[in-house]
């Protein structure tokens, strides 16, 4: 499939927006969201926060409830419509646009991009532009936070081109990987009571941590910290994901 020809509205359509929320479970579970909100609120301090790819407000809504003023940028109108079922525009303003180029009014002490979403930009130049857009929004000393998985190439058997990342009675998750172009497609197989399965696929361009750091430097941002998760666990060679905090210079 020619993923580059697909818009974010096509990749994240009405059905994806309807099924995205899983209240109390998975990404929406308290053990996942709690540390995420705690860390983002700490980094935002007394300033405002801007979320790139705000989606249905999984993080933005509880962060705003914590007292942090949140603004969002989101390409998919379907995701915005789902968010609007939870909060109004006055509570969390959202600009419909691309996180690599769209500007929000004013500046922010925190810009954040969670759950591998920078990978939705399928070209390296777009990912670099995303960093530059974050830097443009930051106050001096402000921070850009990215949550991102580590490519699972070591778990991929030679010659297979892919690896299984989740197996449940009702679900199998499989990543196929193009190592030449740093492309990954996640295949989500959902099983019901019968013999049929529903397949959803999402493409990404994966990024190595060192490459991510170079993108930060090109945007004038320096790596401040990197942990394996939102609770501050040590990032090691065995970590499957990371939360990286980049800081804009305080004298810019």
Residue, then its C-alpha position, 0 to 999 in steps of 0.5 A: x500500500x502507498x501509505x504516503x498518499x494517505x492523509x491523517x484523516x484517512x488513516x485516523x478516520x471516524x471508525x478509528x476515533x470511535x474505537x480509540x478510547x478504552x476508558x480505564x484500560x490499556x493506554x487509558x488505565x490509571x497506572x499508565x495515565x497517572x505517571x504521565x500526567x504527573x510528569x507533564x504537570x511537573x514540566x509545565x510548571x506554571x506555564x501553558x502546555x501544547x500537545x501535538x496530535x492531541x487526538x481524543x484528549x487522552x492526556x490533555x483532558x486529565x492534564x487540564x483537570x490538573x490545572x495546566x492550560x492546554x492547547x492542542x494541534x490535531x490533523x484528524x477532524x474525526x479525533x477532534x470531534x471525539x474530543x469535543x464530546x468531552x470538553x468544549x473549545x474554551x476548555x481545550x482549544x484545538x487547531x486543525x492542522x499538521x503538527x510539523x507546520x501548524x502554529x498555535x498562538x503564543x508561547x508555551x513552557x511545554x510542548x509534548x508528543x506522546x505514544x509514538x505519534x511522531x512516527x505518524x510523520x512518514x518522512x525524516x524531513x517532516x520529523x525534523x520540521x516537527x522538532x523545529x515547530x516545537x522549538x518555535x512554540x517554546x519559551x526560553x528554557x521551555x521543554x519538548x517531551x517525546x514518548x517513543x518506542x525503541x525499534x524491536x529489530x533484535x526480536x525480529x527473526x532473520x528473514x521474517x521481516x516482522x515480529x509479534x508484539x502482543x498476543x491475547x485471546x481477542x487480539x494479535x499485534x504484529x509489526x512488519x519492518x522495512x529496515x532500508x526505509x525505517x518504515x514500520x506497519x503495525x497490524x492489529x488483528x481483533x477477534x470476535x466470537x466467530x471465525x472472522x477477524x478485523x484488521x487495522x493497520x497503522x504505518x510509522x517511520x521509526x526513529x533511533x534515540x540517537x537520530x532523535x537527539x540529532x533532530x533536537x540539535x538541528x532545532x536548537x534543543x538539547x537533550x535534558x533527560x531520557x528515561x525508560x518510562x514516565x516514572x523515571x526508570x533508567x533507560x538501558x539497552x533493554x528498554x523498549x521505549x523512552x521518554x525524552x525531554x529536550x530543552x530550549x536554551x534559556x538565553x535564546 
